């Protein structure tokens, strides 16, 4: 992985891609480090509908139920 920061002096940046990345899908992202990012929308279980298998979903629900029960117990 290659990660760097820079202060551009114009609107054009040239990238040299490492040889081992040629022919592979890579991600290129840029953002001003002094910008405040917007808060992300809080995700709910409905956001993951269809992503998890039925088995994984049941395991996740059981885990969430267990955690909630532990949180609500008297200390």
C-alpha angles and dihedrals in degrees: 000000000000120000127169141153127223144167107235119219093200140010096272126081123180117209128204108207116212112247092242090060095054110115093014129105110256133181122231117190133171130187135159107254092215094056118102111233120228115251111259120242110264109252123228131196088263089066088066097050109138095009097088125058117243090254093051091046092052091048091049093049091049090050092049091049091050092049092049091050091051091049094051097048120109116259 
